[in-house]
Amino acid sequence: MNLLALLGFQQIWLSIPLVIAFALVYAATRHEDVIPILKHALRIITWIFAFLILVFFILSFST
């Protein structure tokens, strides 16, 4: 694995707080109580990370 690929992988860690913040704000615009907000945010986080992992593996094995 080359150095540029390793540097790109380290930047993926920066997406974790961004995705969590986005999911919480988006879920809070849809619900008023805490429990539904957290459930909806967890569902959004799962979908986004599943999509990111899928794209990561497609791009890493396509070359």
All heavy atoms as TSV, in Angstrom:
chain	resi	resn	atom	element	x	y	z
A	1	MET	N	N	0.846	-1.178	0.000
A	1	MET	CA	C	0.000	0.000	0.000
A	1	MET	C	C	0.894	1.244	0.000
A	1	MET	O	O	1.857	1.313	0.737
A	1	MET	CB	C	-0.880	-0.039	1.243
A	1	MET	CG	C	-2.095	0.817	1.146
A	1	MET	SD	S	-3.140	0.650	2.593
A	1	MET	CE	C	-4.494	-0.199	1.872
A	2	ASN	N	N	0.565	2.197	-0.824
A	2	ASN	CA	C	1.422	3.372	-0.903
A	2	ASN	C	C	1.043	4.412	0.156
A	2	ASN	O	O	0.025	4.309	0.831
A	2	ASN	CB	C	1.386	3.973	-2.315
A	2	ASN	CG	C	-0.003	4.425	-2.698
A	2	ASN	OD1	O	-0.879	4.532	-1.851
A	2	ASN	ND2	N	-0.197	4.687	-3.976
A	3	LEU	N	N	1.873	5.406	0.274
A	3	LEU	CA	C	1.700	6.422	1.309
A	3	LEU	C	C	0.441	7.261	1.105
A	3	LEU	O	O	-0.237	7.606	2.064
A	3	LEU	CB	C	2.940	7.322	1.351
A	3	LEU	CG	C	2.966	8.405	2.414
A	3	LEU	CD1	C	2.891	7.776	3.801
A	3	LEU	CD2	C	4.196	9.255	2.293
A	4	LEU	N	N	0.102	7.565	-0.133
A	4	LEU	CA	C	-1.095	8.374	-0.394
A	4	LEU	C	C	-2.367	7.648	0.017
A	4	LEU	O	O	-3.308	8.259	0.510
A	4	LEU	CB	C	-1.161	8.760	-1.864
A	4	LEU	CG	C	-0.101	9.746	-2.336
A	4	LEU	CD1	C	-0.207	9.969	-3.835
A	4	LEU	CD2	C	-0.231	11.048	-1.585
A	5	ALA	N	N	-2.399	6.345	-0.162
A	5	ALA	CA	C	-3.573	5.575	0.253
A	5	ALA	C	C	-3.710	5.588	1.765
A	5	ALA	O	O	-4.812	5.680	2.301
A	5	ALA	CB	C	-3.471	4.144	-0.268
A	6	LEU	N	N	-2.594	5.500	2.474
A	6	LEU	CA	C	-2.652	5.536	3.935
A	6	LEU	C	C	-3.113	6.901	4.439
A	6	LEU	O	O	-3.880	6.991	5.398
A	6	LEU	CB	C	-1.286	5.193	4.533
A	6	LEU	CG	C	-0.849	3.746	4.399
A	6	LEU	CD1	C	0.571	3.581	4.904
A	6	LEU	CD2	C	-1.795	2.827	5.138
A	7	LEU	N	N	-2.660	7.965	3.794
A	7	LEU	CA	C	-3.096	9.304	4.193
A	7	LEU	C	C	-4.580	9.504	3.923
A	7	LEU	O	O	-5.277	10.140	4.703
A	7	LEU	CB	C	-2.273	10.362	3.467
A	7	LEU	CG	C	-0.799	10.456	3.877
A	7	LEU	CD1	C	-0.080	11.459	2.994
A	7	LEU	CD2	C	-0.660	10.828	5.330
A	8	GLY	N	N	-5.081	8.962	2.837
A	8	GLY	CA	C	-6.502	9.060	2.537
A	8	GLY	C	C	-7.337	8.296	3.544
A	8	GLY	O	O	-8.429	8.707	3.909
A	9	PHE	N	N	-6.832	7.162	4.009
A	9	PHE	CA	C	-7.564	6.368	4.993
A	9	PHE	C	C	-7.652	7.095	6.327
A	9	PHE	O	O	-8.659	6.990	7.017
A	9	PHE	CB	C	-6.896	5.009	5.176
A	9	PHE	CG	C	-7.643	4.102	6.104
A	9	PHE	CD1	C	-8.832	3.527	5.713
A	9	PHE	CD2	C	-7.169	3.856	7.377
A	9	PHE	CE1	C	-9.535	2.703	6.559
A	9	PHE	CE2	C	-7.862	3.035	8.237
A	9	PHE	CZ	C	-9.050	2.451	7.823
A	10	GLN	N	N	-6.630	7.844	6.677
A	10	GLN	CA	C	-6.667	8.593	7.936
A	10	GLN	C	C	-7.708	9.706	7.885
A	10	GLN	O	O	-8.294	10.064	8.908
A	10	GLN	CB	C	-5.300	9.176	8.248
A	10	GLN	CG	C	-4.298	8.116	8.650
A	10	GLN	CD	C	-2.926	8.706	8.895
A	10	GLN	OE1	O	-2.698	9.876	8.620
A	10	GLN	NE2	N	-2.017	7.911	9.403
A	11	GLN	N	N	-7.979	10.239	6.733
A	11	GLN	CA	C	-8.968	11.300	6.611
A	11	GLN	C	C	-10.389	10.775	6.765
A	11	GLN	O	O	-11.306	11.540	7.045
A	11	GLN	CB	C	-8.815	12.022	5.281
A	11	GLN	CG	C	-7.553	12.841	5.204
A	11	GLN	CD	C	-7.392	13.511	3.866
A	11	GLN	OE1	O	-8.137	13.241	2.938
A	11	GLN	NE2	N	-6.414	14.384	3.758
A	12	ILE	N	N	-10.579	9.483	6.584
A	12	ILE	CA	C	-11.905	8.894	6.772
A	12	ILE	C	C	-12.349	9.059	8.219
A	12	ILE	O	O	-13.536	9.236	8.495
A	12	ILE	CB	C	-11.894	7.418	6.338
A	12	ILE	CG1	C	-11.735	7.338	4.829
A	12	ILE	CG2	C	-13.165	6.702	6.771
A	12	ILE	CD1	C	-11.578	5.944	4.300
A	13	TRP	N	N	-11.417	9.021	9.153
A	13	TRP	CA	C	-11.766	9.179	10.572
A	13	TRP	C	C	-12.397	10.535	10.850
A	13	TRP	O	O	-13.156	10.694	11.807
A	13	TRP	CB	C	-10.530	9.001	11.453
A	13	TRP	CG	C	-10.054	7.586	11.475
A	13	TRP	CD1	C	-8.949	7.099	10.851
A	13	TRP	CD2	C	-10.678	6.482	12.129
A	13	TRP	NE1	N	-8.850	5.759	11.083
A	13	TRP	CE2	C	-9.895	5.350	11.870
A	13	TRP	CE3	C	-11.821	6.335	12.906
A	13	TRP	CZ2	C	-10.214	4.092	12.359
A	13	TRP	CZ3	C	-12.145	5.083	13.395
A	13	TRP	CH2	C	-11.354	3.986	13.126
A	14	LEU	N	N	-12.111	11.534	10.029
A	14	LEU	CA	C	-12.698	12.855	10.217
A	14	LEU	C	C	-14.190	12.876	9.879
A	14	LEU	O	O	-14.913	13.774	10.308
A	14	LEU	CB	C	-11.962	13.883	9.357
A	14	LEU	CG	C	-10.486	14.083	9.683
A	14	LEU	CD1	C	-9.853	15.024	8.682
A	14	LEU	CD2	C	-10.321	14.605	11.098
A	15	SER	N	N	-14.651	11.881	9.144
A	15	SER	CA	C	-16.067	11.846	8.777
A	15	SER	C	C	-16.954	11.377	9.927
A	15	SER	O	O	-18.164	11.639	9.912
A	15	SER	CB	C	-16.281	10.943	7.564
A	15	SER	OG	O	-16.033	9.595	7.915
A	16	ILE	N	N	-16.402	10.716	10.922
A	16	ILE	CA	C	-17.213	10.171	12.025
A	16	ILE	C	C	-17.948	11.269	12.795
A	16	ILE	O	O	-19.176	11.219	12.909
A	16	ILE	CB	C	-16.360	9.279	12.942
A	16	ILE	CG1	C	-15.919	8.038	12.181
A	16	ILE	CG2	C	-17.134	8.882	14.195
A	16	ILE	CD1	C	-14.942	7.166	12.922
A	17	PRO	N	N	-17.265	12.294	13.329
A	17	PRO	CA	C	-18.026	13.333	14.036
A	17	PRO	C	C	-18.953	14.121	13.119
A	17	PRO	O	O	-20.031	14.551	13.538
A	17	PRO	CB	C	-16.960	14.231	14.653
A	17	PRO	CG	C	-15.685	13.854	14.053
A	17	PRO	CD	C	-15.826	12.523	13.428
A	18	LEU	N	N	-18.565	14.281	11.852
A	18	LEU	CA	C	-19.416	15.002	10.911
A	18	LEU	C	C	-20.718	14.246	10.661
A	18	LEU	O	O	-21.808	14.838	10.668
A	18	LEU	CB	C	-18.669	15.217	9.599
A	18	LEU	CG	C	-19.413	15.974	8.515
A	18	LEU	CD1	C	-19.648	17.406	8.954
A	18	LEU	CD2	C	-18.630	15.934	7.227
A	19	VAL	N	N	-20.636	12.936	10.462
A	19	VAL	CA	C	-21.833	12.128	10.216
A	19	VAL	C	C	-22.720	12.097	11.457
A	19	VAL	O	O	-23.949	12.201	11.354
A	19	VAL	CB	C	-21.430	10.698	9.779
A	19	VAL	CG1	C	-22.620	9.763	9.788
A	19	VAL	CG2	C	-20.794	10.738	8.403
A	20	ILE	N	N	-22.122	11.977	12.632
A	20	ILE	CA	C	-22.909	11.958	13.874
A	20	ILE	C	C	-23.637	13.284	14.075
A	20	ILE	O	O	-24.828	13.306	14.390
A	20	ILE	CB	C	-22.005	11.616	15.076
A	20	ILE	CG1	C	-21.529	10.175	14.974
A	20	ILE	CG2	C	-22.730	11.845	16.391
A	20	ILE	CD1	C	-20.479	9.789	15.985
A	21	ALA	N	N	-22.942	14.390	13.861
A	21	ALA	CA	C	-23.567	15.696	14.021
A	21	ALA	C	C	-24.684	15.892	13.004
A	21	ALA	O	O	-25.771	16.378	13.349
A	21	ALA	CB	C	-22.521	16.797	13.879
A	22	PHE	N	N	-24.437	15.511	11.769
A	22	PHE	CA	C	-25.462	15.642	10.738
A	22	PHE	C	C	-26.697	14.814	11.088
A	22	PHE	O	O	-27.830	15.291	10.969
A	22	PHE	CB	C	-24.905	15.197	9.381
A	22	PHE	CG	C	-25.961	15.039	8.325
A	22	PHE	CD1	C	-26.502	16.147	7.715
A	22	PHE	CD2	C	-26.424	13.782	7.975
A	22	PHE	CE1	C	-27.491	16.009	6.742
A	22	PHE	CE2	C	-27.409	13.634	7.013
A	22	PHE	CZ	C	-27.937	14.744	6.397
A	23	ALA	N	N	-26.493	13.579	11.520
A	23	ALA	CA	C	-27.617	12.700	11.829
A	23	ALA	C	C	-28.431	13.234	13.007
A	23	ALA	O	O	-29.666	13.179	12.988
A	23	ALA	CB	C	-27.114	11.296	12.123
A	24	LEU	N	N	-27.753	13.741	14.023
A	24	LEU	CA	C	-28.480	14.273	15.179
A	24	LEU	C	C	-29.288	15.524	14.819
A	24	LEU	O	O	-30.443	15.665	15.239
A	24	LEU	CB	C	-27.506	14.586	16.314
A	24	LEU	CG	C	-26.967	13.374	17.070
A	24	LEU	CD1	C	-25.861	13.799	18.015
A	24	LEU	CD2	C	-28.089	12.676	17.815
A	25	VAL	N	N	-28.709	16.404	14.034
A	25	VAL	CA	C	-29.433	17.621	13.638
A	25	VAL	C	C	-30.599	17.271	12.725
A	25	VAL	O	O	-31.712	17.783	12.901
A	25	VAL	CB	C	-28.472	18.624	12.956
A	25	VAL	CG1	C	-29.237	19.764	12.313
A	25	VAL	CG2	C	-27.469	19.148	13.968
A	26	TYR	N	N	-30.388	16.379	11.774
A	26	TYR	CA	C	-31.463	15.996	10.868
A	26	TYR	C	C	-32.599	15.303	11.626
A	26	TYR	O	O	-33.774	15.587	11.388
A	26	TYR	CB	C	-30.927	15.076	9.773
A	26	TYR	CG	C	-31.977	14.671	8.773
A	26	TYR	CD1	C	-32.369	15.554	7.776
A	26	TYR	CD2	C	-32.574	13.422	8.828
A	26	TYR	CE1	C	-33.337	15.202	6.849
A	26	TYR	CE2	C	-33.544	13.055	7.910
A	26	TYR	CZ	C	-33.916	13.947	6.925
A	26	TYR	OH	O	-34.887	13.586	6.022
A	27	ALA	N	N	-32.258	14.409	12.547
A	27	ALA	CA	C	-33.286	13.716	13.324
A	27	ALA	C	C	-34.013	14.683	14.250
A	27	ALA	O	O	-35.215	14.535	14.491
A	27	ALA	CB	C	-32.662	12.581	14.124
A	28	ALA	N	N	-33.309	15.679	14.755
A	28	ALA	CA	C	-33.948	16.649	15.652
A	28	ALA	C	C	-34.927	17.547	14.914
A	28	ALA	O	O	-35.850	18.079	15.525
A	28	ALA	CB	C	-32.888	17.497	16.343
A	29	THR	N	N	-34.751	17.707	13.609
A	29	THR	CA	C	-35.724	18.495	12.853
A	29	THR	C	C	-36.999	17.716	12.575
A	29	THR	O	O	-38.011	18.300	12.209
A	29	THR	CB	C	-35.135	18.969	11.512
A	29	THR	OG1	O	-34.817	17.832	10.709
A	29	THR	CG2	C	-33.915	19.835	11.734
A	30	ARG	N	N	-36.955	16.398	12.754
A	30	ARG	CA	C	-38.111	15.552	12.490
A	30	ARG	C	C	-38.885	15.173	13.752
A	30	ARG	O	O	-40.053	14.830	13.675
A	30	ARG	CB	C	-37.677	14.257	11.798
A	30	ARG	CG	C	-36.951	14.464	10.500
A	30	ARG	CD	C	-37.926	14.943	9.433
A	30	ARG	NE	N	-37.290	14.981	8.144
A	30	ARG	CZ	C	-37.128	16.089	7.439
A	30	ARG	NH1	N	-37.529	17.241	7.921
A	30	ARG	NH2	N	-36.554	16.053	6.260
A	31	HIS	N	N	-38.224	15.173	14.910
A	31	HIS	CA	C	-38.845	14.724	16.162
A	31	HIS	C	C	-38.597	15.754	17.257
A	31	HIS	O	O	-37.693	16.577	17.157
A	31	HIS	CB	C	-38.274	13.376	16.604
A	31	HIS	CG	C	-38.382	12.307	15.556
A	31	HIS	ND1	N	-39.549	11.682	15.246
A	31	HIS	CD2	C	-37.440	11.755	14.742
A	31	HIS	CE1	C	-39.344	10.786	14.296
A	31	HIS	NE2	N	-38.069	10.825	13.960
A	32	GLU	N	N	-39.393	15.654	18.336
A	32	GLU	CA	C	-39.220	16.574	19.459
A	32	GLU	C	C	-38.700	15.885	20.709
A	32	GLU	O	O	-38.068	16.521	21.548
A	32	GLU	CB	C	-40.546	17.265	19.776
A	32	GLU	CG	C	-40.992	18.211	18.687
A	32	GLU	CD	C	-42.264	18.953	19.050
A	32	GLU	OE1	O	-42.728	18.819	20.196
A	32	GLU	OE2	O	-42.778	19.660	18.177
A	33	ASP	N	N	-38.966	14.592	20.877
A	33	ASP	CA	C	-38.513	13.868	22.059
A	33	ASP	C	C	-37.134	13.261	21.818
A	33	ASP	O	O	-36.734	12.988	20.681
A	33	ASP	CB	C	-39.498	12.750	22.410
A	33	ASP	CG	C	-40.849	13.313	22.826
A	33	ASP	OD1	O	-40.862	14.417	23.408
A	33	ASP	OD2	O	-41.867	12.645	22.571
A	34	VAL	N	N	-36.421	13.030	22.911
A	34	VAL	CA	C	-35.033	12.580	22.818
A	34	VAL	C	C	-34.929	11.159	22.262
A	34	VAL	O	O	-34.079	10.884	21.410
A	34	VAL	CB	C	-34.340	12.674	24.192
A	34	VAL	CG1	C	-32.933	12.111	24.131
A	34	VAL	CG2	C	-34.306	14.112	24.658
A	35	ILE	N	N	-35.755	10.253	22.736
A	35	ILE	CA	C	-35.642	8.851	22.322
A	35	ILE	C	C	-35.886	8.684	20.817
A	35	ILE	O	O	-35.084	8.021	20.139
A	35	ILE	CB	C	-36.592	7.958	23.161
A	35	ILE	CG1	C	-36.223	8.036	24.647
A	35	ILE	CG2	C	-36.558	6.523	22.665
A	35	ILE	CD1	C	-34.814	7.584	24.965
A	36	PRO	N	N	-36.944	9.263	20.246
A	36	PRO	CA	C	-37.091	9.149	18.788
A	36	PRO	C	C	-35.956	9.821	18.007
A	36	PRO	O	O	-35.572	9.341	16.941
A	36	PRO	CB	C	-38.428	9.839	18.499
A	36	PRO	CG	C	-39.170	9.781	19.765
A	36	PRO	CD	C	-38.141	9.849	20.844
A	37	ILE	N	N	-35.410	10.909	18.546
A	37	ILE	CA	C	-34.274	11.567	17.887
A	37	ILE	C	C	-33.085	10.623	17.834
A	37	ILE	O	O	-32.455	10.452	16.784
A	37	ILE	CB	C	-33.902	12.879	18.615
A	37	ILE	CG1	C	-34.965	13.935	18.388
A	37	ILE	CG2	C	-32.547	13.398	18.132
A	37	ILE	CD1	C	-34.759	15.192	19.199
A	38	LEU	N	N	-32.782	9.974	18.952
A	38	LEU	CA	C	-31.633	9.072	18.987
A	38	LEU	C	C	-31.839	7.841	18.106
A	38	LEU	O	O	-30.904	7.380	17.442
A	38	LEU	CB	C	-31.339	8.659	20.429
A	38	LEU	CG	C	-30.862	9.788	21.350
A	38	LEU	CD1	C	-30.674	9.259	22.760
A	38	LEU	CD2	C	-29.586	10.400	20.825
A	39	LYS	N	N	-33.054	7.313	18.090
A	39	LYS	CA	C	-33.337	6.152	17.233
A	39	LYS	C	C	-33.193	6.506	15.761
A	39	LYS	O	O	-32.590	5.764	14.986
A	39	LYS	CB	C	-34.744	5.623	17.505
A	39	LYS	CG	C	-34.868	4.871	18.797
A	39	LYS	CD	C	-36.276	4.341	18.983
A	39	LYS	CE	C	-36.419	3.594	20.289
A	39	LYS	NZ	N	-37.797	3.097	20.484
A	40	HIS	N	N	-33.742	7.645	15.372
A	40	HIS	CA	C	-33.656	8.077	13.981
A	40	HIS	C	C	-32.208	8.398	13.604
A	40	HIS	O	O	-31.753	8.059	12.507
A	40	HIS	CB	C	-34.558	9.280	13.771
A	40	HIS	CG	C	-34.812	9.597	12.336
A	40	HIS	ND1	N	-35.538	10.685	11.951
A	40	HIS	CD2	C	-34.457	8.995	11.191
A	40	HIS	CE1	C	-35.593	10.734	10.628
A	40	HIS	NE2	N	-34.934	9.713	10.151
A	41	ALA	N	N	-31.489	9.044	14.503
A	41	ALA	CA	C	-30.090	9.376	14.234
A	41	ALA	C	C	-29.243	8.114	14.081
A	41	ALA	O	O	-28.383	8.048	13.204
A	41	ALA	CB	C	-29.531	10.246	15.355
A	42	LEU	N	N	-29.502	7.119	14.902
A	42	LEU	CA	C	-28.752	5.858	14.797
A	42	LEU	C	C	-29.031	5.174	13.459
A	42	LEU	O	O	-28.118	4.628	12.823
A	42	LEU	CB	C	-29.104	4.934	15.958
A	42	LEU	CG	C	-28.309	3.650	16.051
A	42	LEU	CD1	C	-26.836	3.951	16.249
A	42	LEU	CD2	C	-28.829	2.802	17.184
A	43	ARG	N	N	-30.279	5.230	13.017
A	43	ARG	CA	C	-30.626	4.654	11.719
A	43	ARG	C	C	-29.920	5.395	10.584
A	43	ARG	O	O	-29.389	4.782	9.645
A	43	ARG	CB	C	-32.136	4.715	11.532
A	43	ARG	CG	C	-32.671	3.829	10.468
A	43	ARG	CD	C	-34.166	3.808	10.481
A	43	ARG	NE	N	-34.643	4.405	11.737
A	43	ARG	CZ	C	-35.856	4.837	11.971
A	43	ARG	NH1	N	-36.762	4.724	11.078
A	43	ARG	NH2	N	-36.193	5.387	13.113
A	44	ILE	N	N	-29.873	6.717	10.664
A	44	ILE	CA	C	-29.204	7.518	9.634
A	44	ILE	C	C	-27.700	7.236	9.631
A	44	ILE	O	O	-27.083	7.075	8.575
A	44	ILE	CB	C	-29.473	9.017	9.855
A	44	ILE	CG1	C	-30.944	9.334	9.642
A	44	ILE	CG2	C	-28.611	9.874	8.932
A	44	ILE	CD1	C	-31.332	10.723	10.089
A	45	ILE	N	N	-27.102	7.174	10.818
A	45	ILE	CA	C	-25.669	6.895	10.936
A	45	ILE	C	C	-25.344	5.536	10.321
A	45	ILE	O	O	-24.350	5.381	9.598
A	45	ILE	CB	C	-25.229	6.962	12.413
A	45	ILE	CG1	C	-25.266	8.410	12.902
A	45	ILE	CG2	C	-23.842	6.366	12.604
A	45	ILE	CD1	C	-25.130	8.554	14.395
A	46	THR	N	N	-26.180	4.546	10.582
A	46	THR	CA	C	-25.958	3.210	10.029
A	46	THR	C	C	-26.006	3.238	8.504
A	46	THR	O	O	-25.133	2.662	7.838
A	46	THR	CB	C	-27.007	2.230	10.574
A	46	THR	OG1	O	-26.965	2.254	12.000
A	46	THR	CG2	C	-26.760	0.830	10.079
A	47	TRP	N	N	-26.988	3.909	7.936
A	47	TRP	CA	C	-27.112	3.986	6.485
A	47	TRP	C	C	-25.926	4.712	5.856
A	47	TRP	O	O	-25.383	4.272	4.840
A	47	TRP	CB	C	-28.407	4.699	6.089
A	47	TRP	CG	C	-29.577	3.783	6.037
A	47	TRP	CD1	C	-30.562	3.671	6.962
A	47	TRP	CD2	C	-29.879	2.837	5.013
A	47	TRP	NE1	N	-31.453	2.713	6.576
A	47	TRP	CE2	C	-31.069	2.186	5.375
A	47	TRP	CE3	C	-29.260	2.480	3.831
A	47	TRP	CZ2	C	-31.641	1.193	4.594
A	47	TRP	CZ3	C	-29.843	1.495	3.042
A	47	TRP	CH2	C	-31.014	0.870	3.430
A	48	ILE	N	N	-25.522	5.825	6.448
A	48	ILE	CA	C	-24.427	6.605	5.869
A	48	ILE	C	C	-23.115	5.830	5.927
A	48	ILE	O	O	-22.374	5.766	4.935
A	48	ILE	CB	C	-24.293	7.975	6.576
A	48	ILE	CG1	C	-25.490	8.853	6.232
A	48	ILE	CG2	C	-22.993	8.670	6.173
A	48	ILE	CD1	C	-25.528	10.159	6.993
A	49	PHE	N	N	-22.822	5.207	7.068
A	49	PHE	CA	C	-21.568	4.455	7.167
A	49	PHE	C	C	-21.579	3.203	6.301
A	49	PHE	O	O	-20.549	2.818	5.740
A	49	PHE	CB	C	-21.236	4.117	8.612
A	49	PHE	CG	C	-20.623	5.265	9.357
A	49	PHE	CD1	C	-21.124	5.656	10.577
A	49	PHE	CD2	C	-19.555	5.960	8.840
A	49	PHE	CE1	C	-20.573	6.717	11.255
A	49	PHE	CE2	C	-18.991	7.022	9.508
A	49	PHE	CZ	C	-19.507	7.404	10.722
A	50	ALA	N	N	-22.729	2.569	6.157
A	50	ALA	CA	C	-22.813	1.416	5.255
A	50	ALA	C	C	-22.519	1.852	3.821
A	50	ALA	O	O	-21.781	1.172	3.095
A	50	ALA	CB	C	-24.185	0.769	5.358
A	51	PHE	N	N	-23.075	2.988	3.420
A	51	PHE	CA	C	-22.813	3.510	2.079
A	51	PHE	C	C	-21.343	3.886	1.911
A	51	PHE	O	O	-20.732	3.583	0.885
A	51	PHE	CB	C	-23.709	4.716	1.809
A	51	PHE	CG	C	-23.494	5.336	0.465
A	51	PHE	CD1	C	-23.956	4.717	-0.681
A	51	PHE	CD2	C	-22.822	6.543	0.347
A	51	PHE	CE1	C	-23.753	5.293	-1.928
A	51	PHE	CE2	C	-22.614	7.119	-0.890
A	51	PHE	CZ	C	-23.082	6.491	-2.031
A	52	LEU	N	N	-20.763	4.543	2.906
A	52	LEU	CA	C	-19.348	4.927	2.817
A	52	LEU	C	C	-18.434	3.714	2.737
A	52	LEU	O	O	-17.459	3.700	1.971
A	52	LEU	CB	C	-18.967	5.789	4.016
A	52	LEU	CG	C	-19.484	7.221	4.025
A	52	LEU	CD1	C	-19.121	7.908	5.334
A	52	LEU	CD2	C	-18.919	7.999	2.853
A	53	ILE	N	N	-18.725	2.688	3.507
A	53	ILE	CA	C	-17.912	1.464	3.480
A	53	ILE	C	C	-18.048	0.772	2.131
A	53	ILE	O	O	-17.059	0.287	1.567
A	53	ILE	CB	C	-18.301	0.540	4.647
A	53	ILE	CG1	C	-17.840	1.158	5.961
A	53	ILE	CG2	C	-17.721	-0.848	4.467
A	53	ILE	CD1	C	-18.370	0.464	7.194
A	54	LEU	N	N	-19.268	0.718	1.602
A	54	LEU	CA	C	-19.485	0.111	0.295
A	54	LEU	C	C	-18.697	0.845	-0.787
A	54	LEU	O	O	-17.999	0.218	-1.598
A	54	LEU	CB	C	-20.975	0.113	-0.039
A	54	LEU	CG	C	-21.356	-0.435	-1.409
A	54	LEU	CD1	C	-21.115	-1.932	-1.454
A	54	LEU	CD2	C	-22.797	-0.098	-1.712
A	55	VAL	N	N	-18.764	2.160	-0.799
A	55	VAL	CA	C	-18.022	2.943	-1.792
A	55	VAL	C	C	-16.520	2.762	-1.604
A	55	VAL	O	O	-15.772	2.632	-2.578
A	55	VAL	CB	C	-18.425	4.436	-1.713
A	55	VAL	CG1	C	-17.488	5.309	-2.530
A	55	VAL	CG2	C	-19.857	4.609	-2.157
A	56	PHE	N	N	-16.069	2.727	-0.356
A	56	PHE	CA	C	-14.641	2.531	-0.079
A	56	PHE	C	C	-14.141	1.204	-0.664
A	56	PHE	O	O	-13.104	1.160	-1.318
A	56	PHE	CB	C	-14.392	2.594	1.428
A	56	PHE	CG	C	-12.971	2.271	1.799
A	56	PHE	CD1	C	-11.969	3.181	1.611
A	56	PHE	CD2	C	-12.648	1.036	2.346
A	56	PHE	CE1	C	-10.656	2.896	1.955
A	56	PHE	CE2	C	-11.358	0.735	2.695
A	56	PHE	CZ	C	-10.356	1.665	2.500
A	57	PHE	N	N	-14.896	0.125	-0.445
A	57	PHE	CA	C	-14.464	-1.175	-0.952
A	57	PHE	C	C	-14.563	-1.252	-2.470
A	57	PHE	O	O	-13.696	-1.853	-3.119
A	57	PHE	CB	C	-15.265	-2.305	-0.308
A	57	PHE	CG	C	-14.768	-2.653	1.058
A	57	PHE	CD1	C	-15.570	-2.500	2.158
A	57	PHE	CD2	C	-13.477	-3.127	1.249
A	57	PHE	CE1	C	-15.118	-2.809	3.423
A	57	PHE	CE2	C	-13.002	-3.438	2.501
A	57	PHE	CZ	C	-13.826	-3.273	3.597
A	58	ILE	N	N	-15.568	-0.646	-3.043
A	58	ILE	CA	C	-15.667	-0.641	-4.505
A	58	ILE	C	C	-14.470	0.104	-5.121
A	58	ILE	O	O	-13.861	-0.367	-6.067
A	58	ILE	CB	C	-16.996	-0.009	-4.956
A	58	ILE	CG1	C	-18.142	-0.958	-4.633
A	58	ILE	CG2	C	-16.971	0.322	-6.445
A	58	ILE	CD1	C	-19.515	-0.365	-4.861
A	59	LEU	N	N	-14.139	1.260	-4.548
A	59	LEU	CA	C	-13.021	2.028	-5.084
A	59	LEU	C	C	-11.679	1.380	-4.814
A	59	LEU	O	O	-10.766	1.445	-5.639
A	59	LEU	CB	C	-13.037	3.444	-4.520
A	59	LEU	CG	C	-14.183	4.331	-4.994
A	59	LEU	CD1	C	-14.143	5.667	-4.273
A	59	LEU	CD2	C	-14.139	4.513	-6.487
A	60	SER	N	N	-11.520	0.737	-3.679
A	60	SER	CA	C	-10.225	0.149	-3.356
A	60	SER	C	C	-9.968	-1.132	-4.138
A	60	SER	O	O	-8.815	-1.461	-4.422
A	60	SER	CB	C	-10.110	-0.123	-1.854
A	60	SER	OG	O	-11.056	-1.085	-1.459
A	61	PHE	N	N	-11.027	-1.870	-4.519
A	61	PHE	CA	C	-10.808	-3.106	-5.275
A	61	PHE	C	C	-10.965	-2.933	-6.768
A	61	PHE	O	O	-10.742	-3.859	-7.528
A	61	PHE	CB	C	-11.769	-4.198	-4.785
A	61	PHE	CG	C	-11.425	-4.714	-3.423
A	61	PHE	CD1	C	-12.351	-4.626	-2.395
A	61	PHE	CD2	C	-10.194	-5.250	-3.152
A	61	PHE	CE1	C	-12.042	-5.089	-1.131
A	61	PHE	CE2	C	-9.866	-5.713	-1.898
A	61	PHE	CZ	C	-10.798	-5.637	-0.890
A	62	SER	N	N	-11.353	-1.753	-7.211
A	62	SER	CA	C	-11.537	-1.543	-8.646
A	62	SER	C	C	-10.223	-1.276	-9.366
A	62	SER	O	O	-10.165	-1.370	-10.584
A	62	SER	CB	C	-12.499	-0.384	-8.887
A	62	SER	OG	O	-11.920	0.822	-8.449
A	63	THR	N	N	-9.173	-0.941	-8.638
A	63	THR	CA	C	-7.902	-0.648	-9.303
A	63	THR	C	C	-6.941	-1.778	-9.184
A	63	THR	O	O	-7.009	-2.671	-8.463
A	63	THR	CB	C	-7.246	0.604	-8.720
A	63	THR	OG1	O	-7.064	0.439	-7.326
A	63	THR	CG2	C	-8.083	1.816	-9.014
